[in-house]
Amino acid sequence: MTVLHPASDEIGSLTRLLVLASLALASAGAAEEACRIAARGWSLLRHQHPREAERLTAALHTLTREVRFDPPSQGEIDHE
């Protein structure tokens, strides 16, 4: 039987909330900001809570599908 520490359980709950909030933010049209926030969360968790960081990695894979990359038009490219 695995016993979780209350702090670990809270980190897991907060991570799930962060994922849900990021997905909602992306659905509201702010996918880039959602990615930035999720990536910052990943950075905070990656060393001490790698399992939770992995949850954010999965969310980032989903979020990046919402980000649109518009390559620069020919007139916006600098020619030196």
mmCIF file of the N, C-alpha and C atoms, coordinates in Angstrom:
data_MODEL
# 
_entry.id   MODEL 
# 
loop_
_atom_site.group_PDB 
_atom_site.id 
_atom_site.type_symbol 
_atom_site.label_atom_id 
_atom_site.label_alt_id 
_atom_site.label_comp_id 
_atom_site.label_asym_id 
_atom_site.label_entity_id 
_atom_site.label_seq_id 
_atom_site.pdbx_PDB_ins_code 
_atom_site.Cartn_x 
_atom_site.Cartn_y 
_atom_site.Cartn_z 
_atom_site.occupancy 
_atom_site.B_iso_or_equiv 
_atom_site.pdbx_formal_charge 
_atom_site.auth_seq_id 
_atom_site.auth_comp_id 
_atom_site.auth_asym_id 
_atom_site.auth_atom_id 
_atom_site.pdbx_PDB_model_num 
ATOM 1   N N  . MET A 1 1  ? 0.846   -1.183 0.000   1.00 0.00 ? 1  MET A N  1 
ATOM 2   C CA . MET A 1 1  ? 0.000   0.000  0.000   1.00 0.00 ? 1  MET A CA 1 
ATOM 3   C C  . MET A 1 1  ? 0.889   1.243  0.000   1.00 0.00 ? 1  MET A C  1 
ATOM 4   N N  . THR A 1 2  ? 0.627   2.156  -0.904  1.00 0.00 ? 2  THR A N  1 
ATOM 5   C CA . THR A 1 2  ? 1.392   3.391  -0.994  1.00 0.00 ? 2  THR A CA 1 
ATOM 6   C C  . THR A 1 2  ? 0.695   4.475  -0.194  1.00 0.00 ? 2  THR A C  1 
ATOM 7   N N  . VAL A 1 3  ? 1.448   5.122  0.643   1.00 0.00 ? 3  VAL A N  1 
ATOM 8   C CA . VAL A 1 3  ? 0.914   6.227  1.431   1.00 0.00 ? 3  VAL A CA 1 
ATOM 9   C C  . VAL A 1 3  ? 1.475   7.521  0.865   1.00 0.00 ? 3  VAL A C  1 
ATOM 10  N N  . LEU A 1 4  ? 0.601   8.407  0.460   1.00 0.00 ? 4  LEU A N  1 
ATOM 11  C CA . LEU A 1 4  ? 1.036   9.702  -0.064  1.00 0.00 ? 4  LEU A CA 1 
ATOM 12  C C  . LEU A 1 4  ? 1.169   10.706 1.070   1.00 0.00 ? 4  LEU A C  1 
ATOM 13  N N  . HIS A 1 5  ? 2.148   11.535 0.957   1.00 0.00 ? 5  HIS A N  1 
ATOM 14  C CA . HIS A 1 5  ? 2.280   12.631 1.911   1.00 0.00 ? 5  HIS A CA 1 
ATOM 15  C C  . HIS A 1 5  ? 1.228   13.679 1.568   1.00 0.00 ? 5  HIS A C  1 
ATOM 16  N N  . PRO A 1 6  ? 0.655   14.317 2.559   1.00 0.00 ? 6  PRO A N  1 
ATOM 17  C CA . PRO A 1 6  ? -0.349  15.352 2.265   1.00 0.00 ? 6  PRO A CA 1 
ATOM 18  C C  . PRO A 1 6  ? 0.162   16.414 1.306   1.00 0.00 ? 6  PRO A C  1 
ATOM 19  N N  . ALA A 1 7  ? 1.441   16.805 1.422   1.00 0.00 ? 7  ALA A N  1 
ATOM 20  C CA . ALA A 1 7  ? 1.984   17.826 0.530   1.00 0.00 ? 7  ALA A CA 1 
ATOM 21  C C  . ALA A 1 7  ? 2.003   17.321 -0.907  1.00 0.00 ? 7  ALA A C  1 
ATOM 22  N N  . SER A 1 8  ? 2.356   16.047 -1.125  1.00 0.00 ? 8  SER A N  1 
ATOM 23  C CA . SER A 1 8  ? 2.363   15.468 -2.466  1.00 0.00 ? 8  SER A CA 1 
ATOM 24  C C  . SER A 1 8  ? 0.959   15.427 -3.047  1.00 0.00 ? 8  SER A C  1 
ATOM 25  N N  . ASP A 1 9  ? 0.008   15.078 -2.214  1.00 0.00 ? 9  ASP A N  1 
ATOM 26  C CA . ASP A 1 9  ? -1.382  15.041 -2.649  1.00 0.00 ? 9  ASP A CA 1 
ATOM 27  C C  . ASP A 1 9  ? -1.852  16.439 -3.055  1.00 0.00 ? 9  ASP A C  1 
ATOM 28  N N  . GLU A 1 10 ? -1.448  17.433 -2.292  1.00 0.00 ? 10 GLU A N  1 
ATOM 29  C CA . GLU A 1 10 ? -1.818  18.817 -2.614  1.00 0.00 ? 10 GLU A CA 1 
ATOM 30  C C  . GLU A 1 10 ? -1.149  19.277 -3.908  1.00 0.00 ? 10 GLU A C  1 
ATOM 31  N N  . ILE A 1 11 ? 0.107   18.906 -4.109  1.00 0.00 ? 11 ILE A N  1 
ATOM 32  C CA . ILE A 1 11 ? 0.803   19.265 -5.343  1.00 0.00 ? 11 ILE A CA 1 
ATOM 33  C C  . ILE A 1 11 ? 0.085   18.635 -6.536  1.00 0.00 ? 11 ILE A C  1 
ATOM 34  N N  . GLY A 1 12 ? -0.308  17.391 -6.403  1.00 0.00 ? 12 GLY A N  1 
ATOM 35  C CA . GLY A 1 12 ? -1.049  16.719 -7.472  1.00 0.00 ? 12 GLY A CA 1 
ATOM 36  C C  . GLY A 1 12 ? -2.361  17.415 -7.773  1.00 0.00 ? 12 GLY A C  1 
ATOM 37  N N  . SER A 1 13 ? -3.074  17.799 -6.737  1.00 0.00 ? 13 SER A N  1 
ATOM 38  C CA . SER A 1 13 ? -4.345  18.508 -6.928  1.00 0.00 ? 13 SER A CA 1 
ATOM 39  C C  . SER A 1 13 ? -4.134  19.863 -7.589  1.00 0.00 ? 13 SER A C  1 
ATOM 40  N N  . LEU A 1 14 ? -3.111  20.578 -7.162  1.00 0.00 ? 14 LEU A N  1 
ATOM 41  C CA . LEU A 1 14 ? -2.812  21.875 -7.765  1.00 0.00 ? 14 LEU A CA 1 
ATOM 42  C C  . LEU A 1 14 ? -2.380  21.722 -9.221  1.00 0.00 ? 14 LEU A C  1 
ATOM 43  N N  . THR A 1 15 ? -1.638  20.675 -9.514  1.00 0.00 ? 15 THR A N  1 
ATOM 44  C CA . THR A 1 15 ? -1.219  20.432 -10.895 1.00 0.00 ? 15 THR A CA 1 
ATOM 45  C C  . THR A 1 15 ? -2.431  20.168 -11.780 1.00 0.00 ? 15 THR A C  1 
ATOM 46  N N  . ARG A 1 16 ? -3.352  19.361 -11.300 1.00 0.00 ? 16 ARG A N  1 
ATOM 47  C CA . ARG A 1 16 ? -4.565  19.094 -12.076 1.00 0.00 ? 16 ARG A CA 1 
ATOM 48  C C  . ARG A 1 16 ? -5.364  20.379 -12.304 1.00 0.00 ? 16 ARG A C  1 
ATOM 49  N N  . LEU A 1 17 ? -5.431  21.226 -11.296 1.00 0.00 ? 17 LEU A N  1 
ATOM 50  C CA . LEU A 1 17 ? -6.122  22.512 -11.470 1.00 0.00 ? 17 LEU A CA 1 
ATOM 51  C C  . LEU A 1 17 ? -5.404  23.391 -12.492 1.00 0.00 ? 17 LEU A C  1 
ATOM 52  N N  . LEU A 1 18 ? -4.077  23.394 -12.453 1.00 0.00 ? 18 LEU A N  1 
ATOM 53  C CA . LEU A 1 18 ? -3.292  24.182 -13.405 1.00 0.00 ? 18 LEU A CA 1 
ATOM 54  C C  . LEU A 1 18 ? -3.530  23.684 -14.830 1.00 0.00 ? 18 LEU A C  1 
ATOM 55  N N  . VAL A 1 19 ? -3.587  22.371 -15.000 1.00 0.00 ? 19 VAL A N  1 
ATOM 56  C CA . VAL A 1 19 ? -3.857  21.805 -16.320 1.00 0.00 ? 19 VAL A CA 1 
ATOM 57  C C  . VAL A 1 19 ? -5.248  22.233 -16.792 1.00 0.00 ? 19 VAL A C  1 
ATOM 58  N N  . LEU A 1 20 ? -6.244  22.093 -15.948 1.00 0.00 ? 20 LEU A N  1 
ATOM 59  C CA . LEU A 1 20 ? -7.611  22.484 -16.326 1.00 0.00 ? 20 LEU A CA 1 
ATOM 60  C C  . LEU A 1 20 ? -7.699  23.974 -16.655 1.00 0.00 ? 20 LEU A C  1 
ATOM 61  N N  . ALA A 1 21 ? -7.052  24.799 -15.851 1.00 0.00 ? 21 ALA A N  1 
ATOM 62  C CA . ALA A 1 21 ? -7.081  26.241 -16.090 1.00 0.00 ? 21 ALA A CA 1 
ATOM 63  C C  . ALA A 1 21 ? -6.365  26.588 -17.394 1.00 0.00 ? 21 ALA A C  1 
ATOM 64  N N  . SER A 1 22 ? -5.267  25.925 -17.658 1.00 0.00 ? 22 SER A N  1 
ATOM 65  C CA . SER A 1 22 ? -4.527  26.186 -18.902 1.00 0.00 ? 22 SER A CA 1 
ATOM 66  C C  . SER A 1 22 ? -5.356  25.787 -20.119 1.00 0.00 ? 22 SER A C  1 
ATOM 67  N N  . LEU A 1 23 ? -6.013  24.652 -20.041 1.00 0.00 ? 23 LEU A N  1 
ATOM 68  C CA . LEU A 1 23 ? -6.864  24.217 -21.150 1.00 0.00 ? 23 LEU A CA 1 
ATOM 69  C C  . LEU A 1 23 ? -8.034  25.174 -21.356 1.00 0.00 ? 23 LEU A C  1 
ATOM 70  N N  . ALA A 1 24 ? -8.603  25.661 -20.267 1.00 0.00 ? 24 ALA A N  1 
ATOM 71  C CA . ALA A 1 24 ? -9.701  26.622 -20.379 1.00 0.00 ? 24 ALA A CA 1 
ATOM 72  C C  . ALA A 1 24 ? -9.216  27.934 -20.985 1.00 0.00 ? 24 ALA A C  1 
ATOM 73  N N  . LEU A 1 25 ? -8.040  28.367 -20.583 1.00 0.00 ? 25 LEU A N  1 
ATOM 74  C CA . LEU A 1 25 ? -7.460  29.598 -21.131 1.00 0.00 ? 25 LEU A CA 1 
ATOM 75  C C  . LEU A 1 25 ? -7.228  29.444 -22.631 1.00 0.00 ? 25 LEU A C  1 
ATOM 76  N N  . ALA A 1 26 ? -6.714  28.298 -23.037 1.00 0.00 ? 26 ALA A N  1 
ATOM 77  C CA . ALA A 1 26 ? -6.496  28.050 -24.465 1.00 0.00 ? 26 ALA A CA 1 
ATOM 78  C C  . ALA A 1 26 ? -7.827  28.036 -25.227 1.00 0.00 ? 26 ALA A C  1 
ATOM 79  N N  . SER A 1 27 ? -8.829  27.429 -24.633 1.00 0.00 ? 27 SER A N  1 
ATOM 80  C CA . SER A 1 27 ? -10.150 27.384 -25.276 1.00 0.00 ? 27 SER A CA 1 
ATOM 81  C C  . SER A 1 27 ? -10.757 28.768 -25.423 1.00 0.00 ? 27 SER A C  1 
ATOM 82  N N  . ALA A 1 28 ? -10.363 29.669 -24.543 1.00 0.00 ? 28 ALA A N  1 
ATOM 83  C CA . ALA A 1 28 ? -10.872 31.040 -24.589 1.00 0.00 ? 28 ALA A CA 1 
ATOM 84  C C  . ALA A 1 28 ? -10.084 31.912 -25.567 1.00 0.00 ? 28 ALA A C  1 
ATOM 85  N N  . GLY A 1 29 ? -9.117  31.299 -26.270 1.00 0.00 ? 29 GLY A N  1 
ATOM 86  C CA . GLY A 1 29 ? -8.386  32.046 -27.287 1.00 0.00 ? 29 GLY A CA 1 
ATOM 87  C C  . GLY A 1 29 ? -7.011  32.529 -26.871 1.00 0.00 ? 29 GLY A C  1 
ATOM 88  N N  . ALA A 1 30 ? -6.541  32.132 -25.710 1.00 0.00 ? 30 ALA A N  1 
ATOM 89  C CA . ALA A 1 30 ? -5.234  32.576 -25.224 1.00 0.00 ? 30 ALA A CA 1 
ATOM 90  C C  . ALA A 1 30 ? -4.284  31.381 -25.082 1.00 0.00 ? 30 ALA A C  1 
ATOM 91  N N  . ALA A 1 31 ? -4.138  30.622 -26.168 1.00 0.00 ? 31 ALA A N  1 
ATOM 92  C CA . ALA A 1 31 ? -3.325  29.409 -26.121 1.00 0.00 ? 31 ALA A CA 1 
ATOM 93  C C  . ALA A 1 31 ? -1.853  29.692 -25.827 1.00 0.00 ? 31 ALA A C  1 
ATOM 94  N N  . GLU A 1 32 ? -1.311  30.755 -26.394 1.00 0.00 ? 32 GLU A N  1 
ATOM 95  C CA . GLU A 1 32 ? 0.099   31.057 -26.143 1.00 0.00 ? 32 GLU A CA 1 
ATOM 96  C C  . GLU A 1 32 ? 0.347   31.354 -24.665 1.00 0.00 ? 32 GLU A C  1 
ATOM 97  N N  . GLU A 1 33 ? -0.521  32.122 -24.068 1.00 0.00 ? 33 GLU A N  1 
ATOM 98  C CA . GLU A 1 33 ? -0.383  32.434 -22.641 1.00 0.00 ? 33 GLU A CA 1 
ATOM 99  C C  . GLU A 1 33 ? -0.564  31.171 -21.804 1.00 0.00 ? 33 GLU A C  1 
ATOM 100 N N  . ALA A 1 34 ? -1.494  30.327 -22.192 1.00 0.00 ? 34 ALA A N  1 
ATOM 101 C CA . ALA A 1 34 ? -1.695  29.056 -21.481 1.00 0.00 ? 34 ALA A CA 1 
ATOM 102 C C  . ALA A 1 34 ? -0.429  28.207 -21.532 1.00 0.00 ? 34 ALA A C  1 
ATOM 103 N N  . CYS A 1 35 ? 0.226   28.173 -22.690 1.00 0.00 ? 35 CYS A N  1 
ATOM 104 C CA . CYS A 1 35 ? 1.487   27.425 -22.819 1.00 0.00 ? 35 CYS A CA 1 
ATOM 105 C C  . CYS A 1 35 ? 2.566   28.006 -21.918 1.00 0.00 ? 35 CYS A C  1 
ATOM 106 N N  . ARG A 1 36 ? 2.664   29.326 -21.884 1.00 0.00 ? 36 ARG A N  1 
ATOM 107 C CA . ARG A 1 36 ? 3.676   29.973 -21.031 1.00 0.00 ? 36 ARG A CA 1 
ATOM 108 C C  . ARG A 1 36 ? 3.456   29.625 -19.556 1.00 0.00 ? 36 ARG A C  1 
ATOM 109 N N  . ILE A 1 37 ? 2.220   29.672 -19.120 1.00 0.00 ? 37 ILE A N  1 
ATOM 110 C CA . ILE A 1 37 ? 1.906   29.384 -17.722 1.00 0.00 ? 37 ILE A CA 1 
ATOM 111 C C  . ILE A 1 37 ? 2.182   27.917 -17.401 1.00 0.00 ? 37 ILE A C  1 
ATOM 112 N N  . ALA A 1 38 ? 1.756   27.018 -18.272 1.00 0.00 ? 38 ALA A N  1 
ATOM 113 C CA . ALA A 1 38 ? 2.000   25.589 -18.042 1.00 0.00 ? 38 ALA A CA 1 
ATOM 114 C C  . ALA A 1 38 ? 3.499   25.288 -18.050 1.00 0.00 ? 38 ALA A C  1 
ATOM 115 N N  . ALA A 1 39 ? 4.247   25.937 -18.927 1.00 0.00 ? 39 ALA A N  1 
ATOM 116 C CA . ALA A 1 39 ? 5.697   25.724 -18.980 1.00 0.00 ? 39 ALA A CA 1 
ATOM 117 C C  . ALA A 1 39 ? 6.372   26.227 -17.710 1.00 0.00 ? 39 ALA A C  1 
ATOM 118 N N  . ARG A 1 40 ? 5.895   27.339 -17.166 1.00 0.00 ? 40 ARG A N  1 
ATOM 119 C CA . ARG A 1 40 ? 6.451   27.832 -15.901 1.00 0.00 ? 40 ARG A CA 1 
ATOM 120 C C  . ARG A 1 40 ? 6.151   26.854 -14.775 1.00 0.00 ? 40 ARG A C  1 
ATOM 121 N N  . GLY A 1 41 ? 4.945   26.286 -14.782 1.00 0.00 ? 41 GLY A N  1 
ATOM 122 C CA . GLY A 1 41 ? 4.602   25.266 -13.782 1.00 0.00 ? 41 GLY A CA 1 
ATOM 123 C C  . GLY A 1 41 ? 5.504   24.050 -13.912 1.00 0.00 ? 41 GLY A C  1 
ATOM 124 N N  . TRP A 1 42 ? 5.734   23.617 -15.157 1.00 0.00 ? 42 TRP A N  1 
ATOM 125 C CA . TRP A 1 42 ? 6.627   22.480 -15.399 1.00 0.00 ? 42 TRP A CA 1 
ATOM 126 C C  . TRP A 1 42 ? 8.014   22.766 -14.833 1.00 0.00 ? 42 TRP A C  1 
ATOM 127 N N  . SER A 1 43 ? 8.509   23.976 -15.083 1.00 0.00 ? 43 SER A N  1 
ATOM 128 C CA . SER A 1 43 ? 9.842   24.352 -14.607 1.00 0.00 ? 43 SER A CA 1 
ATOM 129 C C  . SER A 1 43 ? 9.929   24.296 -13.080 1.00 0.00 ? 43 SER A C  1 
ATOM 130 N N  . LEU A 1 44 ? 8.871   24.674 -12.407 1.00 0.00 ? 44 LEU A N  1 
ATOM 131 C CA . LEU A 1 44 ? 8.852   24.638 -10.945 1.00 0.00 ? 44 LEU A CA 1 
ATOM 132 C C  . LEU A 1 44 ? 8.792   23.220 -10.396 1.00 0.00 ? 44 LEU A C  1 
ATOM 133 N N  . LEU A 1 45 ? 8.170   22.319 -11.119 1.00 0.00 ? 45 LEU A N  1 
ATOM 134 C CA . LEU A 1 45 ? 7.936   20.959 -10.615 1.00 0.00 ? 45 LEU A CA 1 
ATOM 135 C C  . LEU A 1 45 ? 8.970   19.932 -11.048 1.00 0.00 ? 45 LEU A C  1 
ATOM 136 N N  . ARG A 1 46 ? 9.695   20.183 -12.111 1.00 0.00 ? 46 ARG A N  1 
ATOM 137 C CA . ARG A 1 46 ? 10.470  19.139 -12.777 1.00 0.00 ? 46 ARG A CA 1 
ATOM 138 C C  . ARG A 1 46 ? 11.480  18.416 -11.911 1.00 0.00 ? 46 ARG A C  1 
ATOM 139 N N  . HIS A 1 47 ? 12.091  19.084 -10.944 1.00 0.00 ? 47 HIS A N  1 
ATOM 140 C CA . HIS A 1 47 ? 13.109  18.416 -10.126 1.00 0.00 ? 47 HIS A CA 1 
ATOM 141 C C  . HIS A 1 47 ? 12.513  17.698 -8.913  1.00 0.00 ? 47 HIS A C  1 
ATOM 142 N N  . GLN A 1 48 ? 11.647  18.356 -8.189  1.00 0.00 ? 48 GLN A N  1 
ATOM 143 C CA . GLN A 1 48 ? 11.099  17.786 -6.955  1.00 0.00 ? 48 GLN A CA 1 
ATOM 144 C C  . GLN A 1 48 ? 9.863   16.916 -7.172  1.00 0.00 ? 48 GLN A C  1 
ATOM 145 N N  . HIS A 1 49 ? 9.131   17.169 -8.260  1.00 0.00 ? 49 HIS A N  1 
ATOM 146 C CA . HIS A 1 49 ? 7.876   16.445 -8.521  1.00 0.00 ? 49 HIS A CA 1 
ATOM 147 C C  . HIS A 1 49 ? 7.805   16.049 -10.002 1.00 0.00 ? 49 HIS A C  1 
ATOM 148 N N  . PRO A 1 50 ? 8.681   15.147 -10.436 1.00 0.00 ? 50 PRO A N  1 
ATOM 149 C CA . PRO A 1 50 ? 8.736   14.808 -11.865 1.00 0.00 ? 50 PRO A CA 1 
ATOM 150 C C  . PRO A 1 50 ? 7.444   14.200 -12.415 1.00 0.00 ? 50 PRO A C  1 
ATOM 151 N N  . ARG A 1 51 ? 6.723   13.477 -11.598 1.00 0.00 ? 51 ARG A N  1 
ATOM 152 C CA . ARG A 1 51 ? 5.455   12.894 -12.074 1.00 0.00 ? 51 ARG A CA 1 
ATOM 153 C C  . ARG A 1 51 ? 4.448   13.995 -12.419 1.00 0.00 ? 51 ARG A C  1 
ATOM 154 N N  . GLU A 1 52 ? 4.383   14.999 -11.571 1.00 0.00 ? 52 GLU A N  1 
ATOM 155 C CA . GLU A 1 52 ? 3.468   16.111 -11.840 1.00 0.00 ? 52 GLU A CA 1 
ATOM 156 C C  . GLU A 1 52 ? 3.959   16.947 -13.024 1.00 0.00 ? 52 GLU A C  1 
ATOM 157 N N  . ALA A 1 53 ? 5.265   17.082 -13.149 1.00 0.00 ? 53 ALA A N  1 
ATOM 158 C CA . ALA A 1 53 ? 5.822   17.796 -14.301 1.00 0.00 ? 53 ALA A CA 1 
ATOM 159 C C  . ALA A 1 53 ? 5.437   17.083 -15.591 1.00 0.00 ? 53 ALA A C  1 
ATOM 160 N N  . GLU A 1 54 ? 5.411   15.759 -15.551 1.00 0.00 ? 54 GLU A N  1 
ATOM 161 C CA . GLU A 1 54 ? 5.025   14.976 -16.730 1.00 0.00 ? 54 GLU A CA 1 
ATOM 162 C C  . GLU A 1 54 ? 3.567   15.247 -17.113 1.00 0.00 ? 54 GLU A C  1 
ATOM 163 N N  . ARG A 1 55 ? 2.718   15.465 -16.132 1.00 0.00 ? 55 ARG A N  1 
ATOM 164 C CA . ARG A 1 55 ? 1.319   15.820 -16.432 1.00 0.00 ? 55 ARG A CA 1 
ATOM 165 C C  . ARG A 1 55 ? 1.251   17.142 -17.191 1.00 0.00 ? 55 ARG A C  1 
ATOM 166 N N  . LEU A 1 56 ? 2.108   18.077 -16.794 1.00 0.00 ? 56 LEU A N  1 
ATOM 167 C CA . LEU A 1 56 ? 2.143   19.356 -17.499 1.00 0.00 ? 56 LEU A CA 1 
ATOM 168 C C  . LEU A 1 56 ? 2.740   19.200 -18.893 1.00 0.00 ? 56 LEU A C  1 
ATOM 169 N N  . THR A 1 57 ? 3.694   18.290 -19.046 1.00 0.00 ? 57 THR A N  1 
ATOM 170 C CA . THR A 1 57 ? 4.239   18.013 -20.379 1.00 0.00 ? 57 THR A CA 1 
ATOM 171 C C  . THR A 1 57 ? 3.127   17.532 -21.300 1.00 0.00 ? 57 THR A C  1 
ATOM 172 N N  . ALA A 1 58 ? 2.311   16.631 -20.808 1.00 0.00 ? 58 ALA A N  1 
ATOM 173 C CA . ALA A 1 58 ? 1.195   16.126 -21.611 1.00 0.00 ? 58 ALA A CA 1 
ATOM 174 C C  . ALA A 1 58 ? 0.227   17.255 -21.956 1.00 0.00 ? 58 ALA A C  1 
ATOM 175 N N  . ALA A 1 59 ? -0.046  18.116 -21.000 1.00 0.00 ? 59 ALA A N  1 
ATOM 176 C CA . ALA A 1 59 ? -0.938  19.252 -21.258 1.00 0.00 ? 59 ALA A CA 1 
ATOM 177 C C  . ALA A 1 59 ? -0.328  20.187 -22.300 1.00 0.00 ? 59 ALA A C  1 
ATOM 178 N N  . LEU A 1 60 ? 0.969   20.406 -22.224 1.00 0.00 ? 60 LEU A N  1 
ATOM 179 C CA . LEU A 1 60 ? 1.632   21.271 -23.204 1.00 0.00 ? 60 LEU A CA 1 
ATOM 180 C C  . LEU A 1 60 ? 1.522   20.699 -24.617 1.00 0.00 ? 60 LEU A C  1 
ATOM 181 N N  . HIS A 1 61 ? 1.600   19.389 -24.734 1.00 0.00 ? 61 HIS A N  1 
ATOM 182 C CA . HIS A 1 61 ? 1.428   18.783 -26.058 1.00 0.00 ? 61 HIS A CA 1 
ATOM 183 C C  . HIS A 1 61 ? 0.038   19.076 -26.604 1.00 0.00 ? 61 HIS A C  1 
ATOM 184 N N  . THR A 1 62 ? -0.941  19.050 -25.745 1.00 0.00 ? 62 THR A N  1 
ATOM 185 C CA . THR A 1 62 ? -2.305  19.383 -26.158 1.00 0.00 ? 62 THR A CA 1 
ATOM 186 C C  . THR A 1 62 ? -2.429  20.864 -26.474 1.00 0.00 ? 62 THR A C  1 
ATOM 187 N N  . LEU A 1 63 ? -1.865  21.693 -25.619 1.00 0.00 ? 63 LEU A N  1 
ATOM 188 C CA . LEU A 1 63 ? -1.975  23.147 -25.795 1.00 0.00 ? 63 LEU A CA 1 
ATOM 189 C C  . LEU A 1 63 ? -1.287  23.635 -27.061 1.00 0.00 ? 63 LEU A C  1 
ATOM 190 N N  . THR A 1 64 ? -0.155  23.039 -27.402 1.00 0.00 ? 64 THR A N  1 
ATOM 191 C CA . THR A 1 64 ? 0.578   23.534 -28.569 1.00 0.00 ? 64 THR A CA 1 
ATOM 192 C C  . THR A 1 64 ? -0.201  23.304 -29.861 1.00 0.00 ? 64 THR A C  1 
ATOM 193 N N  . ARG A 1 65 ? -1.147  22.380 -29.853 1.00 0.00 ? 65 ARG A N  1 
ATOM 194 C CA . ARG A 1 65 ? -1.998  22.208 -31.035 1.00 0.00 ? 65 ARG A CA 1 
ATOM 195 C C  . ARG A 1 65 ? -2.900  23.421 -31.245 1.00 0.00 ? 65 ARG A C  1 
ATOM 196 N N  . GLU A 1 66 ? -3.139  24.165 -30.174 1.00 0.00 ? 66 GLU A N  1 
ATOM 197 C CA . GLU A 1 66 ? -4.001  25.343 -30.248 1.00 0.00 ? 66 GLU A CA 1 
ATOM 198 C C  . GLU A 1 66 ? -3.247  26.601 -30.684 1.00 0.00 ? 66 GLU A C  1 
ATOM 199 N N  . VAL A 1 67 ? -1.927  26.575 -30.579 1.00 0.00 ? 67 VAL A N  1 
ATOM 200 C CA . VAL A 1 67 ? -1.125  27.746 -30.929 1.00 0.00 ? 67 VAL A CA 1 
ATOM 201 C C  . VAL A 1 67 ? -0.952  27.771 -32.438 1.00 0.00 ? 67 VAL A C  1 
ATOM 202 N N  . ARG A 1 68 ? -1.236  28.910 -33.022 1.00 0.00 ? 68 ARG A N  1 
ATOM 203 C CA . ARG A 1 68 ? -1.093  29.059 -34.469 1.00 0.00 ? 68 ARG A CA 1 
ATOM 204 C C  . ARG A 1 68 ? 0.194   29.789 -34.754 1.00 0.00 ? 68 ARG A C  1 
ATOM 205 N N  . PHE A 1 69 ? 0.965   29.231 -35.639 1.00 0.00 ? 69 PHE A N  1 
ATOM 206 C CA . PHE A 1 69 ? 2.205   29.865 -36.051 1.00 0.00 ? 69 PHE A CA 1 
ATOM 207 C C  . PHE A 1 69 ? 1.960   30.492 -37.410 1.00 0.00 ? 69 PHE A C  1 
ATOM 208 N N  . ASP A 1 70 ? 2.089   31.793 -37.467 1.00 0.00 ? 70 ASP A N  1 
ATOM 209 C CA . ASP A 1 70 ? 1.948   32.506 -38.724 1.00 0.00 ? 70 ASP A CA 1 
ATOM 210 C C  . ASP A 1 70 ? 3.337   32.921 -39.182 1.00 0.00 ? 70 ASP A C  1 
ATOM 211 N N  . PRO A 1 71 ? 3.889   32.233 -40.181 1.00 0.00 ? 71 PRO A N  1 
ATOM 212 C CA . PRO A 1 71 ? 5.221   32.605 -40.635 1.00 0.00 ? 71 PRO A CA 1 
ATOM 213 C C  . PRO A 1 71 ? 5.204   34.022 -41.204 1.00 0.00 ? 71 PRO A C  1 
ATOM 214 N N  . PRO A 1 72 ? 6.340   34.722 -41.112 1.00 0.00 ? 72 PRO A N  1 
ATOM 215 C CA . PRO A 1 72 ? 6.369   36.091 -41.638 1.00 0.00 ? 72 PRO A CA 1 
ATOM 216 C C  . PRO A 1 72 ? 6.129   36.097 -43.140 1.00 0.00 ? 72 PRO A C  1 
ATOM 217 N N  . SER A 1 73 ? 5.471   37.124 -43.597 1.00 0.00 ? 73 SER A N  1 
ATOM 218 C CA . SER A 1 73 ? 5.254   37.247 -45.039 1.00 0.00 ? 73 SER A CA 1 
ATOM 219 C C  . SER A 1 73 ? 6.564   37.670 -45.691 1.00 0.00 ? 73 SER A C  1 
ATOM 220 N N  . GLN A 1 74 ? 6.631   37.569 -47.001 1.00 0.00 ? 74 GLN A N  1 
ATOM 221 C CA . GLN A 1 74 ? 7.857   37.880 -47.728 1.00 0.00 ? 74 GLN A CA 1 
ATOM 222 C C  . GLN A 1 74 ? 8.328   39.299 -47.449 1.00 0.00 ? 74 GLN A C  1 
ATOM 223 N N  . GLY A 1 75 ? 7.408   40.241 -47.266 1.00 0.00 ? 75 GLY A N  1 
ATOM 224 C CA . GLY A 1 75 ? 7.764   41.639 -47.014 1.00 0.00 ? 75 GLY A CA 1 
ATOM 225 C C  . GLY A 1 75 ? 8.340   41.858 -45.615 1.00 0.00 ? 75 GLY A C  1 
ATOM 226 N N  . GLU A 1 76 ? 8.094   40.923 -44.678 1.00 0.00 ? 76 GLU A N  1 
ATOM 227 C CA . GLU A 1 76 ? 8.577   41.087 -43.308 1.00 0.00 ? 76 GLU A CA 1 
ATOM 228 C C  . GLU A 1 76 ? 9.963   40.500 -43.079 1.00 0.00 ? 76 GLU A C  1 
ATOM 229 N N  . ILE A 1 77 ? 10.495  39.773 -44.055 1.00 0.00 ? 77 ILE A N  1 
ATOM 230 C CA . ILE A 1 77 ? 11.802  39.139 -43.903 1.00 0.00 ? 77 ILE A CA 1 
ATOM 231 C C  . ILE A 1 77 ? 12.885  40.138 -44.283 1.00 0.00 ? 77 ILE A C  1 
ATOM 232 N N  . ASP A 1 78 ? 13.858  40.331 -43.394 1.00 0.00 ? 78 ASP A N  1 
ATOM 233 C CA . ASP A 1 78 ? 14.968  41.232 -43.685 1.00 0.00 ? 78 ASP A CA 1 
ATOM 234 C C  . ASP A 1 78 ? 15.951  40.557 -44.619 1.00 0.00 ? 78 ASP A C  1 
ATOM 235 N N  . HIS A 1 79 ? 16.329  41.266 -45.611 1.00 0.00 ? 79 HIS A N  1 
ATOM 236 C CA . HIS A 1 79 ? 17.368  40.788 -46.524 1.00 0.00 ? 79 HIS A CA 1 
ATOM 237 C C  . HIS A 1 79 ? 18.581  41.669 -46.328 1.00 0.00 ? 79 HIS A C  1 
ATOM 238 N N  . GLU A 1 80 ? 19.670  41.073 -45.891 1.00 0.00 ? 80 GLU A N  1 
ATOM 239 C CA . GLU A 1 80 ? 20.879  41.860 -45.639 1.00 0.00 ? 80 GLU A CA 1 
ATOM 240 C C  . GLU A 1 80 ? 21.799  41.809 -46.819 1.00 0.00 ? 80 GLU A C  1 
# 
